[in-house]
Amino acid sequence: MDELTLRIYPSVRAAATDLETPGLAGYAFARHAWLQAWADTFGAQAHIEPAIVVMADARIQMVLPLGITRRNGLRTLEFLGGIVTDYNAPAIDPDFARSLDATAVQALWRRITAALPSHDVVCLTRMPVTLDPPEGAVGERVPNPLALLPGVNAAGQARSVTFPDRYEALTGTLRPRFWADTQRCRRRLAEVGPIAFVVADDDAGMRALIVSLKRMKSRRWRETHSKDWFAVPAFSDFYDAMARIDLPEGRIHGSSLNVSGTAVAAHLGLVYRSRFYLLLIGWEADGWRRFSTGRLMTETLLRQAFDEGLRVFDFTVGEEAYKDDWANALMPLVRYDEAITARGRFATVLMTARDRLRARATQVAWLRRIVRRLAGRPLA
């Protein structure tokens, strides 16, 4: 491993060529097109200092899109991509990844962090334990070496559908009552008017889709007393930029479910290699609720992905209950936290105490009300 060279890029644009290295295992979120859209929107607002690590010998072995930002007064090392990126992981040569054991990973990580600009803490979140192999590769999924760092903690799991040979074999595994109700909703919706699945295949169609989706999602967030992220300009700008990116080995996928020409549900996600990523889905309210148009949109996307010959339909991160109705596969996620400086160690103690208080508050009603009031959040 000593023969590996290490270089660090101070911007996403400077690392563009290496981020587009073919033949590496990983996810769409580590490609230049995705990271540049983030850097031009969220990244520009957040004042994050990119530190993109590339390790190579005769060829590139690993690309690690990291950055340093100031959070709670601490210089924090984290993945680039922020909240709009579902999986944080390196892009890595499959053979190189499989050659690393826990000892080698720890030594490699020490070498990387020593070469990076100074930072107080490390906070690597939403890391999948395995990576998609390169397109056309034969063999099992590729291990994520960062999951071998000492002290990594479980951090939930991502849900997905691994497609069988026949679509009916998938629907046959669903709860009978759930599937029957889904079919009944589609029949009732068809009584209102002709149903059409429309893919946004040009700039005008994508712009119209984004407008509808933003309105649907904003309304839903407000209904559930959640933060309306589309009221944050950088968040809104990112999805405008995402809709325009050219993604190697994949494409952005925007679509809507229309009834008599009116969009009643919409989705913006992406296809990368043989995986369909469901990222942002919305649906109309009021009189459309009784038709479960969000569920019908999900089933329509599943069918389209299957018909296209994709292997995985990925619901990505998040514990939304509806995902359990469809998913037949789980992927564990982990996180890695490390205090580097004395200041970082002191702050970590305080944040650990805060997290324990929050965890306790989920079980004690009066404590939960106090925590929500201090955070300035609605009590409902």
N, C-alpha and C positions, 0 to 999 in steps of 0.2 A: 504493500500500500504506500510505501515511502516514495515510489516512483511516480505517484499521482501528483500532478500539479494542481494548484488551487488558485483560482482567480475570483475576484469579487467585483461585480458591476454596480455602479452607483445609481443606475436608473433602469427602468424596464426597457426603454428604447435602446439603450446601449447593449442590453443582453438579448436583443431580438433574435439574432442568428442562432445563438446557443439554445434559446427557448424553443426554437423550431426544429431542434435536432430530431431526425426521424429514428424510429426503432427503439424508443424508450418506453418503458412501462409507466403508467400513470393515468391521470385524468385530464379532462379538457381544461380544468381550472388552472393548470400549470403552463398553458400555452401562451405565447406572446399576445395573441389577439385578445384573449380574455383579460389578461393582466394589464394590457395597455388601456383598454376601455375603463377598467377600474382606476388606473393611475391618473387618467385624464379627468376623472370625476371625483370619486371618493378620495383617492390618494392625494389629489391636489388640495382638497379641503382639510385633510387630516394631518398634513405636514409630516408624512412618514418618509424616513430616509431609507430608500431601498438599499439592500445589501444582498444581491443575488449571487449565490455561491455556485461555482461550476468546478467540478473535479474531472480531470481528464488525464489520459496518457496519450496513446496514439489516436484515440477517439474520446469523445465525451462520455463519461460514465454516469455522472449524476448532475442534475440541475436542481437547486434548492431555492425557491423564490421567497427570500426572507426580507425583513425590513425592521427598522428601529423607530419606535414612536414614543412620545412622552405621554404616559397615562398615570394619573394620580401622583404626579410629580416624579415618576420613575421612568428611566429609559428602558423600554420594554422591547425585547426581541420577539418577533412574532412572524407569522406568515403574511405575505401580501395577499390582498383580496378581501379582507374584512368580512362583514356580515353577508356580502353578496356571493361569497364563495362557500360552497357546501363541503367540499373535501379539500383538506390541506395535506399535501403530500409532495414528495419529490418526483421528478421525472428521472428514471434510472434505468440503466442497462440491466436486463433481467438476470444475466449471468453474474454480474457484479453484485446485485442485490442478494442473490442466493449464496454468494460466497462469504457473506458477512455473518459472523456470530455476534453474541452480545458483547464480548470483549473487544472485537474489532470495531463495532459500532460506537462503543464508548470512546475508544481512542480516536476514531474519525471525528466524532463530535467535539472532542477537546481541541483537536487541531483546527476545526472550523471556527469555534467560538473564540479561540485565541487570535485568529486572523481578522475577526470582525471588529468594527468600531466598538468602543466601550458601551456597556449596558449593565443595568442593575439586576434585571430579572429576565427569565425566559418564560414565555407563555405560548406553547404550541397546542392548539386546540383542534377538534374535529378531524383527527387523523385516522383514516381507515387502516386496518391492520394488513390489508392486502391491496394490491394494485392491479388494474387491468393490464394484461400483456399487450404488446404491440399488435396491431392489426395483422392477421394472418399467422401469428405465432402459434405453434402447437405446444400444448402443455398446460400445466395448472396455472392458477393465478400467482402473481409475483409477491413475495413478502415485502412489506414496507419496513426497511431497516430501522426507521425512527421508532417503531413500536417496540424495539428491543432496548431503548434507552432505560437506564436504571431509574426506577421510581415512577414509571408511567402509570396512569390511573385509568380505569374504565370510564368512559364518558358517553354512555348510551350506545345506540346502534341505529344503523340506517336500514330501511326496509326496501325491498325490491321484489320484482316478479322475474323469475327465470322461466323463460318460455319453454313449454313442452313441444312435442312435434305437432300436436293438433290443438287448435284454440279451444275446442270443446273439452279437451283434457284439462285445460286451465279452469274453465267455468264450472266443470264438474267437481272441482275441489272447493268451490265457494259454498258458503252456507246456503242451503236450498231456499230458505225464506228470503235471504238477502238478494239472491240472484232472481228469484221470481218477482220480487218487488221492483228490482231494476228494470226488468222487461216490461212490467206493468206500467211503470213511469214513462217508458219510451212510447208505449202504445197510446197512453193518454196524451202525451205531448203531440204525437202525430195527429191526434184528433183536432188540435188547435190549428195546425197548419203544416205544410211540408217541412221536414227536417233536412238540413244540409250541413255537412261538415266542410268548412271552408279553410283552406290553408293560405296564409298570406304569402304570395309568391312574387310580390314586387314592392317597391318602396312605398307606394301609396297605400297598398293593402296593409303593410306592416305599421305604418303611422296610424291608420284608423284603428287597427287592433290595439295598439298601445294605449290610445286614448280611452277605448272602452275598458280595457283591463285595469288601467289606473283608477278609473271611476268605481269599478266593481270592488277592487281590493280596498280602496280607501273607505268605502261605505262599510265593508265587512269589518275592517279594523276598528272603526268607530263603534260599530254595534257591539263588539266584544270588549270594549274599553281597553283596547290595545293601542299602541302607538301607531299613528298613521304615518308610515314611513314615506309615502309619496308626498307628504307635506315637507319633507326634507329635500331641498333642491338637489343635493349631490346624489341621493338615492334615485330620484326621478331621472336625473341626467344620465345615470349609469344605464338604466334600462333603455333609454333612447339610444345610447351609444351601443349597447349590447345588440340591439335589433339590427345594427348595420355592420357588425363585424364579419369578416371572412375567416372562417375557422378551418384550418387544415385538418383533413381526415374527418370532417364533420360539417355541420351547418346549424344555424339558428332556426328554430322551428316555432312559428307563431300560427295559431289557428283559433277558430271560433266555431261554436255550435249555434246555428241559425234556425229560426222558425219563421217562415214566411218572410225571409230576408232580414229579420231582426236578430242580432247577436244576444243570446240568453246566457252564454258562458264563453269564456275565453282562456287561452293558455299561452304562455311564452316559456319555452325551454330550449333544449338543444339535443341534437343527435351527434354522438362522437364515437367513432369506430363502430362497435356493434351494441352500443348502449343508448337508450333514450332517457334523457334526464327531464323529469317533471319538476319544474322550478317555481313557476308562479301561475296560479290558477284562480279565476274569479268567476262569479255567477251573479245573475240579476236577482233582485229580491221581489218584494210585493207579490203579485199574483203568480210569479214563476216558482216560488219556493216549493209549492206542493208537487212539482214535477221532479224535484231533486236534480236540477240541471247540472250542478257540479259533479254529481255522481255519474250522470250520463256522459258528461264531457270526459271524465276519467276513463270510462269504459270504451268510449270511441277512440281515445288516444291509444289505449292498450291494443285494441283491434288493429289500428293502423300500423302500430309498431310491429305487431306480429306479422301482418301481411307483408310488411317491408322486409322481413327476414332478419330483424334484429334479435339479439339473444337475451337482452336484459331490459326491463322497464324499471327505472330507478326512481323511487320516491324521495331519495336523498335524506338529509337529516331532518329531524323534527319528530315530535311524539304525537302528532295529530291522530286521533282515533280512527279516522276513515281509512288510513293506510293499512290497518290490520285486517280490514275487510277484503283486501286484494292480495297482499304480500304473501309470498311463499318462501322468501329467503331473508336472512338477517346478516348484516355485516357489522361486527363490533367496531366501535370508535374508541380511541384513547386520547389522552392529553398528557402533556409533559410540562411540569412547572419546576423552575429552578431559580433560587436566589443566588446571585453572583457576588454582590457587594454587601457590606454590612448594612447599608441603607436598604438594600433589597430584602435582606433577611428580616429586618425589623418590620418593614411594610408587609411582608408575607405573614408574619404572626398576626398582625392586625386584620388582614383580609381573611385569614383562616377563621378568626373569631367571628367576623361578620358573616361569613358563609354558614357557620354553625348556627348563628342566630337566625338566619333566614330559613335554614332547614327546620329548626325548631318551630319557627313561626308558621310553617305549613301545617303543623299539627295542633297548634294552640290558637284558638280564634282571637282572644283578646290581644295576644302578642302579634298576630298577623295584622290586626287593625292598626297597632302602633307603628309597625314597620312600614305599612303602606302609607300612613299619614306622614311619617318622616320623609318618605320618598316622594311625597306629593302626588301619589297615585289615587285614583278613585277607590272608595271602600268596597264597592260592589264587585 
